[in-house]
């Protein structure tokens, strides 16, 4: 792997990683590493910032979590939560779930909660179990729910909800992303730009950054293999199967080009967390660490800093 040489450092961007890059998708799963090993390897691979991942994987007692994070020299960038915005009957359940994650996130001094709508396919079987497109009424419900949750989480915990577009959900394509942004309040709801999922949905990351940069509050950086994206389109694959085939790849392979993303994000008048996410579920336990090290070094070379960028 050839590491690029950055001409400038993107001083407004803070590099971190997440449990997802270690094959963690669920609070508990036999295929996943113990959280202690994940934290050890995250710190050992040179990252300083940590996204919490699925609620319940890391300790949910704030004092225990703080201790586990601090003793490894790590800091928390944000939390992660799945929640249903388009079904009114599930609003109270979603609000309670988001509140739980927001409270834990805020207890660690972080101000971002990444919000992922539920997938319309089962994560393990790829069976379609919901509508794949929202109608006008559902979009109205989504906008109202997101605004209400965002306002309440900001007022109660001081956190901002960052909506994460995702493969196999109803906010995946660039028009869907823009429809979501058009109907939500920028004071309380931002966009988590996930570069890989935008590419998966056929979108243009650079165009989104240039036109919607003021709405970007958080970033997940990842790359997708164009050949497997072609298989997704041609064979109608679900995201779970695409991940098993290796759709998420480490840089410099895949799209989009990380250097282009860093260049555009560095132009924004905002401090942003840029969190590495390479979906690896399921994977062998010794696979993630060397990938994390190589990815961190590559992104350092693109101008994205980390505490051990000289290593």
C-alpha positions in Angstrom: 0.0 0.0 0.0 1.3 3.4 -1.0 0.5 6.1 1.6 -0.2 9.5 0.1 1.7 12.6 1.2 -0.6 15.3 2.4 0.4 18.8 1.5 -1.6 20.2 4.5 -3.2 18.9 7.6 -7.0 19.2 7.8 -6.9 20.9 11.2 -10.7 21.0 11.5 -11.0 17.2 11.3 -10.5 14.7 14.1 -9.9 11.1 13.2 -11.3 8.2 15.1 -12.7 4.7 14.7 -15.6 2.6 15.9 -16.5 -1.0 16.9 -17.9 -1.5 13.4 -14.3 -1.6 12.1 -13.7 -4.6 14.4 -16.7 -6.5 13.1 -19.1 -5.4 15.8 -22.7 -4.9 14.8 -24.7 -6.1 17.8 -24.6 -5.6 21.6 -23.9 -9.3 22.0 -22.8 -11.8 19.3 -20.6 -14.9 19.3 -18.7 -13.6 16.3 -17.6 -10.5 18.0 -14.5 -9.6 20.1 -14.8 -8.9 23.8 -15.0 -5.2 24.3 -11.8 -5.1 26.3 -9.8 -6.4 23.3 -11.5 -4.0 21.0 -10.5 -1.0 23.1 -7.0 -2.3 23.5 -6.6 -2.7 19.8 -8.2 0.6 19.0 -5.8 2.5 21.2 -2.9 0.3 20.0 -3.6 1.1 16.4 -3.1 4.8 17.0 -6.6 6.2 17.3 -7.6 8.7 20.0 -11.3 9.1 19.3 -13.9 6.4 19.8 -17.5 6.1 18.7 -19.5 3.9 21.1 -21.2 1.5 18.7 -24.3 -0.6 19.5 -25.6 0.2 22.9 -24.7 -2.6 25.3 -21.5 -3.7 23.6 -19.4 -1.3 25.7 -20.2 -0.8 29.4 -23.4 1.3 29.9 -22.5 2.4 33.4 -21.0 5.9 32.8 -18.3 5.5 35.5 -17.2 2.1 34.2 -17.2 3.3 30.6 -15.2 6.4 31.5 -12.6 4.4 33.3 -12.3 1.9 30.5 -11.9 4.6 27.9 -9.6 6.9 30.0 -7.1 4.2 31.0 -6.4 3.6 27.4 -6.0 7.3 26.5 -9.1 7.3 24.5 -12.0 9.9 24.2 -15.6 9.5 23.0 -16.7 11.2 19.9 -20.3 10.2 19.9 -22.9 7.4 20.4 -24.9 5.3 17.9 -28.5 4.3 17.9 -31.1 2.7 15.6 -34.6 4.1 15.7 -37.8 4.1 13.7 -39.0 7.5 12.5 -41.7 6.5 10.0 -44.1 4.5 12.2 -46.0 6.7 14.7 -46.8 3.7 16.9 -43.1 3.2 17.5 -42.3 6.9 18.4 -42.3 6.5 22.1 -40.1 3.4 21.9 -37.7 5.2 19.6 -37.6 8.2 21.9 -36.8 6.1 24.9 -34.0 4.3 23.1 -32.4 7.5 21.8 -32.7 9.1 25.3 -30.8 6.2 26.8 -28.0 6.5 24.3 -27.9 10.3 24.4 -27.6 10.2 28.2 -24.7 7.8 28.1 -23.0 9.8 25.3 -23.4 13.1 27.1 -21.9 11.5 30.3 -18.7 11.0 28.3 -18.5 14.6 27.2 -19.6 13.8 23.7 -22.2 15.9 21.8 -23.2 13.7 18.8 -25.6 10.8 18.5 -25.5 9.0 15.2 -29.1 7.9 14.3 -29.6 5.1 11.9 -33.1 4.2 10.6 -33.9 0.5 10.7 -33.1 -1.4 7.6 -35.9 -2.8 5.4 -33.9 -6.0 5.2 -33.0 -8.4 8.0 -29.3 -7.8 8.8 -28.6 -11.6 8.9 -31.0 -13.1 6.3 -31.4 -10.1 3.9 -35.2 -10.8 3.8 -37.2 -7.7 3.0 -39.4 -6.9 6.0 -40.6 -3.3 5.5 -41.5 -0.9 2.7 -38.5 0.1 0.6 -39.7 3.7 -0.2 -41.6 6.2 2.0 -44.7 8.0 0.6 -45.4 11.7 1.2 -47.3 10.9 4.5 -44.4 8.8 5.8 -41.9 11.5 4.9 -44.0 14.1 6.8 -44.0 11.7 9.8 -40.2 11.2 9.5 -39.5 14.9 9.5 -41.7 15.6 12.5 -40.3 12.8 14.5 -36.7 13.7 13.7 -37.3 17.3 14.6 -39.0 16.4 17.9 -36.4 13.9 18.9 -33.5 16.2 18.0 -34.9 19.2 19.9 -35.6 17.1 23.0 -32.2 15.5 23.0 -30.5 18.9 22.6 -32.5 20.4 25.4 -32.1 17.5 27.8 -28.5 16.3 27.1 -26.9 18.9 24.8 -26.4 16.4 22.0 -27.2 16.8 18.3 -28.8 14.0 16.3 -26.8 13.1 13.2 -28.9 11.1 10.7 -26.9 8.3 9.1 -28.0 7.3 5.6 -27.6 3.5 5.2 -27.8 0.8 2.6 -31.1 -1.0 2.6 -33.0 1.8 4.4 -35.3 4.5 3.1 -32.7 7.2 3.4 -30.0 5.8 1.2 -29.9 7.6 -2.2 -28.8 11.2 -2.6 -32.3 12.4 -3.4 -33.6 10.7 -0.2 -30.8 12.3 1.8 -31.7 15.7 0.5 -35.4 15.2 1.1 -34.6 14.4 4.7 -32.5 17.5 5.1 -35.1 19.7 3.5 -37.6 18.8 6.1 -35.5 18.9 9.3 -34.4 21.7 11.6 -30.7 22.4 11.2 -30.5 23.6 14.9 -31.2 20.1 16.2 -30.7 17.6 13.3 -27.5 17.2 11.2 -26.2 14.7 8.6 -23.7 12.0 9.4 -22.1 11.8 6.0 -21.2 8.1 5.6 -19.1 8.2 2.5 -19.4 4.5 1.8 -23.2 4.3 2.2 -23.6 7.4 0.0 -21.6 5.6 -2.7 -23.6 2.4 -2.1 -26.7 4.4 -2.8 -25.3 5.9 -6.0 -24.7 9.4 -4.5 -21.9 11.9 -5.0 -20.1 12.6 -1.8 -18.1 15.6 -3.1 -21.3 17.2 -4.4 -23.1 16.6 -1.1 -20.3 18.2 0.9 -20.2 21.2 -1.5 -23.9 21.8 -1.5 -25.0 20.6 1.9 -21.8 21.2 3.9 -23.5 23.4 6.5 -25.7 20.4 7.5 -22.9 17.9 7.9 -22.3 17.5 11.7 -20.3 14.2 11.7 -18.6 11.9 9.2 -18.1 8.1 8.8 -15.3 7.5 6.2 -15.3 4.2 4.3 -14.8 2.9 0.8 -16.9 0.5 -1.3 -15.6 -2.0 -3.9 -17.1 -0.9 -7.3 -17.3 -4.5 -8.6 -19.3 -5.7 -5.6 -21.6 -2.6 -5.9 -22.2 -3.8 -9.5 -23.1 -7.2 -8.1 -25.5 -5.6 -5.6 -27.3 -3.8 -8.5 -27.3 -6.8 -10.9 -28.2 -9.5 -8.4 -30.4 -7.5 -6.0 -28.2 -8.3 -3.0 -28.9 -7.1 0.5 -26.2 -5.3 2.5 -25.5 -8.2 4.7 -24.5 -10.4 1.7 -22.6 -7.5 0.2 -20.5 -7.2 3.4 -19.8 -10.9 3.4 -18.5 -10.5 -0.2 -16.2 -7.8 0.9 -18.0 -4.6 -0.3 -16.2 -2.5 2.4 -12.6 -2.2 1.5 -9.6 -0.4 3.1 -8.0 2.6 1.4 -6.8 3.3 -1.2 -9.1 0.6 -2.8 -12.7 1.4 -3.5 -14.8 4.6 -3.8 -14.9 7.4 -2.9 -11.3 8.5 -2.9 -10.5 9.4 0.8 -8.2 12.2 -0.2 -11.0 14.0 -2.1 -13.2 13.7 0.9 -10.6 15.1 3.2 -9.9 18.0 0.8 -13.6 19.0 0.6 -14.3 18.6 4.4 -11.2 20.7 5.2 -12.9 23.6 3.4 -15.9 23.6 5.7 -16.1 26.1 8.5 -16.8 23.4 11.2 -14.9 21.0 13.4 -15.9 17.5 12.5 -15.2 14.0 13.7 -14.2 11.7 10.9 -14.7 8.1 12.1 -13.4 5.1 10.2 -16.0 2.5 9.6 -15.1 -0.6 7.6 -18.0 -3.1 7.9 -16.4 -6.4 8.7 -19.2 -8.5 10.3 -18.5 -11.3 10.7 -14.7 -11.6 10.7 -11.9 -13.6 12.4 -10.6 -11.9 15.5 -7.1 -11.3 14.2 -8.3 -9.5 11.0 -9.3 -6.0 12.2 -6.2 -4.8 13.9 -3.7 -4.7 11.0 -6.4 -3.2 8.8 -7.0 -0.5 11.4 -3.3 0.4 11.5 -2.9 0.5 7.7 -6.1 2.6 7.4 -4.9 5.1 10.1 -1.5 5.5 8.4 -3.2 6.0 5.0 -5.6 8.6 6.3 -2.8 10.4 8.1 -1.1 10.7 4.7 -4.3 12.3 3.4 -4.1 15.0 6.0 -6.3 13.4 8.6 -4.5 13.5 11.9 -4.2 10.9 14.7 -2.1 11.0 17.8 0.5 8.4 16.5 0.7 9.7 12.9 4.5 9.5 13.0 4.4 5.7 13.5 
